[in-house]
Amino acid sequence: MEYTPMVQSKPSLSFAFLPKAGSGYTTALGIGYRMMERYDNRKKEVGFEMNYFMDIGNLVKTGTPDPTNLWTGFNITLLFTHGWGLFGDEENYNKPRGVVYAAVGGTYTSGFLGGVLRGSYESRLAKHWAVTGFLGYRPTATLVIGSSNATLSGVEGGVGVGFLF
């Protein structure tokens, strides 16, 4: 059976370990939105993803946030994403299905613009639910906030839950 191409949206919530400027990692909550066009009998997907991350410690701390921690203020990560379905000739909503993604993009916040490469695996459950694990790498980029010239780079990872519609 030939499927027509369609656009699929996915809002999601995630928990991530993200690199901090200088060294170390921070734990963060993420809100994301992915919009993909499915083609080739729903076996491939291409589109964009947007994420906002917030340092979990920032939710309970009082006082002035650390200006070198990118994840305490406004930040946005934009990714161009391509996915490959691992479900055979025909997608069956009664069985778990897997999709592998590769993405490239960047993160913007005041005083910082840096790239990110990310790979992920998504397990789709029923017709509308998805659990995603991701692993990424941030090449070295310099923060230009105040007098600080710290750099940010390293591996990132996380897990998220989304709703497909």
N, C-alpha and C positions, 0 to 999 in steps of 0.2 A: 504494500500500500504506500502510495506517495503522499508525504505530508507537505503542506504548504509552509513556507517560512513564517515564523511568528516572533514577536518580541515578548520576552519574559522578564519580569521585574522581581527583585528580591530585597526587601528590607531585612536587616539583620542586627543582632546584638552579639558582641564578642568580648572575650577576655584575652588580653595579649601581654606579652613580655617584649618591651621596646627598649632600644639602646638609649642611654642618656649621653649628653655632651660630656666629653672628657672620657669617662669610663663608667661602667656599671649599667644596670638595667632598672627599669621601672615597670610596675604592673599597671595596666590601664584597662578601662572599659571602653568599648568602641561601639559606635553607631554607624552602620553602613547601608549603602543602597547600590545595588547592581542592576544594570539594564543590559540584556543580551539579546541579540537576534539569533534564533536557532535556525539552522539550515542543514542541508544534506541529510534529509530524513531525520531531523532532530539529533543527529550524531555529532554535530559541531555547533559551537556557539562563538559569537564575537560581539564585543561591546565594551562598556565602561563600568568602572566601579568607583565609588566615592566613600571615604571613611573619615570619621572624626574620632579622635582618641582623647580620653581624659584620665590623667593620673589618679589612681584610686586613693592614694594618700592625700591628694588635694581636696577630696570630699570631706575629710575630717580635720584637716589642719586649719589653724587660724594664723593670721599675720600675712606678711608679704611673701608671695611665692618666689621660688628660685628662678631668676630670669633665664638661666641656661637650661632649664628643664622645659623642652618644647611642648610637653604634653600637659602643662598646667593652664595654658590659655587657648586662644583660638588657633586651630590648626586644621588643615585639610589635606588629605592624600587622594590624588586622582590617579587612576590606573587604566591603561588599555589592556583588555583581557581577552584571551582566546581559550576555549575549552573543547575537550574531546570526550564524548560520551562513551562509557564502557558497558553498554547494555545490549549489545548484539544488533540484530536486524530491526527489531521492533521494540519500542519502549513499553514496558508493562508496569502500570501504576500499582499493581498488587505485589510487586517485588521491590526490594531495595535496589537502587541504581547508583552507580558511581560516575563521577565526572572529574577529570583531571584538568586543572587550569594553569596557565602560565600568564604572568602579567608584568608589565613594565610601566613605570610612572614616576611620580615624585610627590614630595610633601612640601607644603608652603605654610609658614607661620611668620610672624613679624621678626625680621632679622635672619631668616633661614629659608633656603630653597635647596633641597637635596633630592637625589634620585633614590629609587627603590626597585629591586627585582623581586618578584614573589611567585611562588608556586603553591598550589593548594589542591586538596582532594575534598570533594563534596559527596556525601552520601545522602541521597534523596529518599525520603520515607513517605509512602502513600503519594498523593498527588501534589501536596502543598508544602511539605516540611523538608528542611535540609539541615544537616549538621556538617560544618566545614572546619577543616584544620588547615592552617597555612604556615609556611616557613618562607622567610624573606631575607634579603641581604641589602644593607644600605651602604653604598660606596662612600668613602670619606668626603664630607662636606663641612665647610666652616660656618660657624655662627658669627654673625656680626651684630651682636647685641651689646650696646654700651662699650666698655673697654675689653670685654671678653672676646678672645679669639679661639675659643675651644672648638674642637672638631667633633663630629658625630659620625660614627660608622659602626657596623657590626651586624650580627644576625638578629632577626626578630622572629617571633612565632606566636601562635594563638589558636583559639578554637571559638567557633561561633555557631549560633542557631538562627535560621532564617525561615521566612515564609514566602513561598513561590506563588506568584499569580500572573 
